[in-house]
Amino acid sequence: MSSFKVAALVMLVGIILETSSAQLSPTFYDQTCPNLSTIVRDAVSQAQEGDVRAGAKLIRFHFHDCFVDGCDGSVLLKDAPGIESELDAPPNRGIQGLEIVDKVKAAVEAACPATVSCADILAIAALQSVLLTGGPSWEVQFGRRDSRIANRSGAESGLPSPFDSLPKLKLKFAAVGLDSTDLVALSGAHTFGRAKCRVFAQRLNNFNGTGSPDPTLDPTYRDELVVACPTGELNNQIALDVTTPDAFDNSYFTNLRNKRGLLQSDQELFSTFDAAETIAIVTGFAGSQSDFFAQFGRSMINMGNISPLTGTDGEIRLNCGRVNPLPTIADE
């Protein structure tokens, strides 16, 4: 894709985002569900007590939702007549945390029935997940409604992959109106969470068919990963951030500078010949946690504003995994 086409695409998406975000508001639920933040915070906190990875699972759902047709809750829909679930797309297979989303939704429904969309619940749950692990705050915009359709093919092609090169990552982010600063800042969410060995195993011994390890992987770290991922144990869970695995901080970026990024897509931000622009951003965030925190909040708002359904579009799903039954003549 030419630079002109990319620029035109970004401009077009930017216009759409500007129009969409104007319809969202941080005060949207002030009258109809004034305690929403507290309700979600309590539910997320309870989930984290039993699962240290709960916050990372929730924020991943928000990412994977927004990158496919915008932030509309479509990632949560299960297979049904007329719906091919995005959960069955390769980038989402094995994604965990649906039961946590269901518990958060149940807590919200108990207090504010048929009021808060699943798309908005993902957005506020992402914030609370970050706050509860030491990260920054930002002003979540509300007013999204839930889609009645899913887009499996969109999830297959549009979601960033742990195997993507930097140019491919930039294109996928540009396609939804996000720039290189957003790419680096949002990748910083890998400061907590885990990944299975199978997601990065190709870096350890036979990178890109070379018969050798990924040269951008620190040799000592590689040896540690080989021990943690013995042959045949590709489902072992490894911390994305080797330094502070369960805290939201800027050590992810220090790890990249030390060639200790776990995923290929992480290390690409710092260690490839295409990375001059992102190297500077990584270096800045590694040197200043406050700068990373401030930009992470801005980038989360940018991502949360991708093509939301608002007004009378979509619906407020009562069950995040199923569309609401259509009204019958007797109901009208």
Stockholm file with secondary structure:
# STOCKHOLM 1.0

chainA/1-332         MSSFKVAALVMLVGIILETSSAQLSPTFYDQTCPNLSTIVRDAVSQAQEGDVRAGAKLIRFHFHDCFVDGCDGSVLLKDAPGIESELDAPPNRGIQGLEIVDKVKAAVEAACPATVSCADILAIAALQSVLLTGGPSWEVQFGRRDSRIANRSGAESGLPSPFDSLPKLKLKFAAVGLDSTDLVALSGAHTFGRAKCRVFAQRLNNFNGTGSPDPTLDPTYRDELVVACPTGELNNQIALDVTTPDAFDNSYFTNLRNKRGLLQSDQELFSTFDAAETIAIVTGFAGSQSDFFAQFGRSMINMGNISPLTGTDGEIRLNCGRVNPLPTIADE
#=GR chainA/1-332 SS CCHHHHHHHHHHHHHHHHHHHTTCBTTTTTTTCTTHHHHHHHHHHHHHHHCTTHHHHHHHHHHHHHTTTSSSSGGGCCCBTTBCCGGGSGGGTTCCCHHHHHHHHHHHHHHSTTTSCHHHHHHHHHHHHHHTTTCCCCCCCBCCBBCSCCCHHHHHHHSCCTTCCHHHHHHHHHHTTCCHHHHHHHHGGGGSCEEEHHHHGGGTSCGGGSSSCCTTSCHHHHHHHHHHSCTTCTTCEEESCSSSTTSCSSHHHHHHHTTCCSSHHHHHHHHSTTCHHHHHHHHHHHHCHHHHHHHHHHHHHHHHTSSCBCTTSSBCCSBTTBCCCCCCGGGC
#=GC SS_cons         CCHHHHHHHHHHHHHHHHHHHTTCBTTTTTTTCTTHHHHHHHHHHHHHHHCTTHHHHHHHHHHHHHTTTSSSSGGGCCCBTTBCCGGGSGGGTTCCCHHHHHHHHHHHHHHSTTTSCHHHHHHHHHHHHHHTTTCCCCCCCBCCBBCSCCCHHHHHHHSCCTTCCHHHHHHHHHHTTCCHHHHHHHHGGGGSCEEEHHHHGGGTSCGGGSSSCCTTSCHHHHHHHHHHSCTTCTTCEEESCSSSTTSCSSHHHHHHHTTCCSSHHHHHHHHSTTCHHHHHHHHHHHHCHHHHHHHHHHHHHHHHTSSCBCTTSSBCCSBTTBCCCCCCGGGC
//
